Amino acid sequence: MNGTLSKVHTWGRMIKFSHSIFALPFAIMAMFMAGRHLPGGHPTLGQGLLIVACMVFARSAAMTFNRLADAAIDARNPRTATRPLPTGRISPRAAWSFLIACCVLFVISCCGFWWLDGNRWPAALSIPILILLCAYSYTKRFTGHSHFLLGAAIGLSPVAAWLAIHPASVGWPALALMAAVSFWIGGFDIIYACQDIEVDRRDALHSLPAMVGAARALWIARGAHLLTVVFLLILWRVGGLGTLYLVGVGAVALLLLIENSLVRAGDLSRVNLAFFTVNGVVGVLLGVAAVTDILLTAN
């Protein structure tokens, strides 16, 4: 039993399963916003389960591919050298098998919408989405904009969720939510990358902090998070959301202010607090506020 739990923990650590909490609430937000256009006024249980399955399998596939692509780089970085692939606790063969399984399960989950309600869009876009999510892993090798490319890739999740629930209603609200997520993810990925400035410069990797320095990079992250709040407010106006959602946006703005105040160019000791704890609360808090707002309005 202990051996099984240890293996599960090792795999969970490799793919950072706990990080699913970052993007999943936004996909669920989009699912409920799109569900307002359905005959019943909300998504079905089957649709909800398929959305969660798609999110988990897509993210697991993308993170596994990232670990495989960066295994040699991770091995040279003291901060990441203890990860399961560099240390051999997970073999490349096992990682590739897991990656293939996640890709297959993601495609099957996307096809579930076709079987459930005749929506072919998720199935048609499943392979291009997987390619996009995996391709991000190589962007830091040639561009300093990799943080925002990651944000855009993850930002597609609410649009994809909306498309899976009610394709005909995809419009400005879905795009505003995508922009908010993209700038949010891009901003905190810049903060996180500040830990690896020297390693990135040594290995000729084009992270933004390595290119412009921690101080300037952190200001760019602050600007990105300001844009996050702006697009969340735009979503309030164009998405027909109410007061409870607006209160959630206010709380998110405060949390992002706290997050950016925790990290300074000369003191990166609280990056993990800013990255893991604050961002986890941001996603859950806004997701709960938005979904509750939608359900109360519907009733």
N, C-alpha and C positions, 0 to 999 in steps of 0.2 A: 504493500500500500504506500509506504513512504517513498519507494522507488518510483512509483507511478506519479505521485504528487511532485516529486523532484523533477521528473521529465516535463510535466505540465508547466511547472514554474520556469524551467529552462526555455521551453518554447515560447511561453508568454513573455519572457524577458527579451527574447530575440526579436519578436515582432511587435513588442511594446503594445500588447493587447489592451492595456489600460488606457492607452491614448485614443482608443475608439470613442471615448467620451467627448473628445474635442469636436468631431464633425457630426456624430450621430444625432445630437439634439437638433441641429439645423436641418438635417434631412427629414426628421420627424416633424419639425415646424412646417416645412414645405409640403409634406404629406397631408397634414391637417388643413393647410390653406387651400391646397388643390382639392381636398375632399369636400370643401364647401360647395363645389360645383357638381357633385354627384347627386343623384336622386335622393339619397338618404341624408345628404348634408355632411357626411363624414366618411372617411375611408373604412373599408371592411377589415375584419381581423386578418383575413388571408393576405390582403394587400400590405398591412402593417408588418406581418411576419416576413413577407418577401422583401420588404424594404430593409429590415434589420439584417436579414441573411445576406442581401446584396452588399450592404455596407461592411459587414464583418468579413466576408470573403474577399471583396475588392481590396480592403485595407490590408488584410493579411497577405494577399498576393503581392501588393505593392511594397510592403515593408520587407518581405522575404527577398524579393528581387533586389531591393536596395542593399540589404545586408550581403547578398552574394556579389553584387557589383562593387561594393566598397570593402570587401573582406581584407584585401591587401592594405588598403588605406587605413582601415580600422586597426589592423595589427601594428602599424607604425605610430599610432596615436596613443599616448599613455592613458587618456581618458576612456578610450573605447577598446583598448587591447584585451580587456577581460570579457568582452562579449562572447557569446557561445561559439560563433563560427571561428574567430581567430584562435580561441583556446582549444578548439577541437571537440568541445562538448556536443556540438551538432556538426555532423559531416556535411560537406557540400552536396553529396548525393542525397542525403536525407532532406536537406533544404530544397533542392530542386524537385524532389518528389512532393514535398509539401506545397511548393509553389504551383506545380501542375494541378494538384488536387484542388487547391483554392480557386485557380482559374476555371477549372471545369465546373466546380460547384457554383461559382459566380454566374457563369453562362447559363447553367441549369436554372438558377434562381431568377435570372432575367427572363428566361423563357416561360417561367411560371406565370407571368402577367399575360402572356399570349394565351396560355391554357385557361387562366382564371377568367379573364374578361375580354379576350381578343385583342389586347394592346400589343402590337408587334414592335413598338419603338425600343423598349429595353433590350429585346433579343437582337435587334438590328444593330444597336449601338454598343453591345457588350464587348466585342473584341476591340473596336477603336478606343473605348474607355480604358481597357486593360493596357493597351499599348501606350496610351498617354500617361497613365499612372506609373508605369514602369520606366518610361523614357526619362522621366524627371531625374532618375538616379544619376544620369550622365551629364546633366546640365551644368553642374558646378565645375566641370572640367573645362568649360569654354565660355561661361558667362557669369557675371556678377549678379544677374537678375534671377538666379535659380530660386531664391527665397520666394519671390512673387510668382514664379512658374509653379512652385509647389502649392502656393496659395490658390492659384487659378485651378490647378488640377483637383484639389480638394474642394474648392468652391463650386465645382460642377456638381457635387453631390446633391445639394438641394434642388438644382435644376433637373437633374436626372430623376430625383424622387418625384418631383412635380409632374414630369413627363410620364412617369410610370403610372401615376394615379389619374391624371386628367390632361392629356396632351393638348387639347383644344384651348385650355385656359392659360398655358404658359405665356407669360408676358412680362411687363415691367416689374411686378412684385418679385417674380422668380429671379430676374436679373439683378434687382437691388439686393436681394438676399445673397446671391452669388458674389457680388462685389464686396459686401460686408465680410463674408467669410474669407474671401481671397486676401483682403488687406489685413484682416485679423491674423490669419495663419502666417502670411508673409512677414508681418511685424514681429510676431514672437519667435519665428524661425531666425530672424536676424539677431534677436537678443540671445538666443541659444547658441548661435554660431560664434558669438564673441568669445566663447571659451576656447576656440580652436584657431585663433588668429595666427599664432606662430607656426603651428602644424600646417595650416592651409598655405601659408607663404612658403614654407619649406618644400611642400609637395606641389607647388604651382597650381593650387586650387583657387577658383575665382569666387570665393565667398565675399559678400559685400564688406563685412568687417575687415577681412584681410586686405581688401583693396583700398578702403578709405579710412581705416582705423576705427577703434571702438567708439570714440566720442561721436564722430559724425554718423556712424552706423546706428547708434542708439537714437539720435535725433530723427533719422529716417524711419526707424521703428515707431517712434512717437507720432510722426506724421501719418504713418499707415494706420495706427490705431485711432487717430482722430478721424480719418476717413471711414473707418469702421463704424464709428458712432453716427457720422453723417449719413451713411447708407442705411443704417438701421432706422434712422428718423425718416428717411425717404420711404422706406418700406412701410412705416406707420401710415404715411400719407397715401401711398398708392395701393396699399394692401388691405385697406379697410379694417385695420386693427384698432383696438380701443385703449382705454386708460391703463389697464393692467399691464399690457405690453409696454406701454410708454414708461411705466414705473420700472419695468424690467430693464429697459434701455438705460434709464438713469442709473440704475444699480451697476450695469455693465460699464458705463462710462466711468463711474467711481472706481470699480475694480481695475480697469485698464490704467487709470491714473496711478493707482497703488502699484500695479505691476511695473510700470515704467519708472516709478520712483525707487523701487527696490534695487535696481541695477544701475551702476555708474561705471564709467570707463575705468576708473581706478579701483573698483571693488566689484568683482563678479561673483562673490561668494554666495549671493542669494539668487543666482540664476535659476536653480532648480525650484526654489520656492515660487519664483515668478512664473516659471514655465509650467510646472506640473500642477501646483495647488491652485493658483489664481485662475489659470486658463480653464482648468477643469470646472471650477465654480462658474465661470463666465458662461460656458456652453450649457450646463445644466440649468442655471438660473434663468437664462433667456428662453431656453426651450420650454421650461415649465410655465413661465409667465405667458408666452405666446400661445401655447396649446390651451392653457386654462382660459385665456381671453377668448379664444375662438369658440371653445365649448360653451362658455357662459353666454356669449353673444348668440350662438345658435339656439340656445334654450330660451 
